[in-house]
Amino acid sequence: MVFEMNFLRRLFGGDASNREHDGAIHLYVECGRCRAVVHVRVDPRNDLIPEYGDGDDLAGYRLIKEIMDSRCFRLMRAEIEYDARRREINRVIEGGAFITRDEYEQRRLLPLSPRD
């Protein structure tokens, strides 16, 4: 029974302390309209798009992720560039802002103020 609970917790992300060690990329964003915060888990083995330079040389990777919050349902578009060793080199987001994990954890349980 304990094994089943641990498996389900890992599968559905119930153990926040293991987030940074699961091999995934974790994005934390705030909607630019309603200020809702969102956590997105990205699998770097499947979600990164390889980009090639001259010839067949791998130049790096790109992540393009559309993110929707659960309050106003506005789409945010994140684009992150990585080098060939999968180290982040640039990030931009439209319709929102990147926030830290700590900011996300502090704000995710707080009630949002009414919409304007």
C-alpha positions, 0 to 999 in steps of 0.5 A: 500500500505504501508503494502504491501511494508513493508511486501515485504521489510521484506520478501526479506531482504530490511531493513538491520536495522532489520537483528539483530532482526529477529531471524535469524543467519546472516553469512558474508563471503569473498571468499578466491579466488575472495574476493567477500563478501556474506551475508547468512541468516540462520533460526535456527528453520529449518537449525540447526541439533540437535546432541545428546550425550549419550542416548537421551540428546541433546548435541547441534546443528550443522550448515553446510552451503555451500555458493557460491559467485556470482563472481567466483562461488567457494563453501565455506563450513561453519560449526558452532557448538552450545550448547544446548541453541543455543549459538555459541561455534565454527566456521570454514570455508573452501574456505573463511573467516568470516567477520563482518557485518560492513565489509560486509556493507562497501565492498558490494557496492565497485567494485571488482578489476579485477581477477588475 
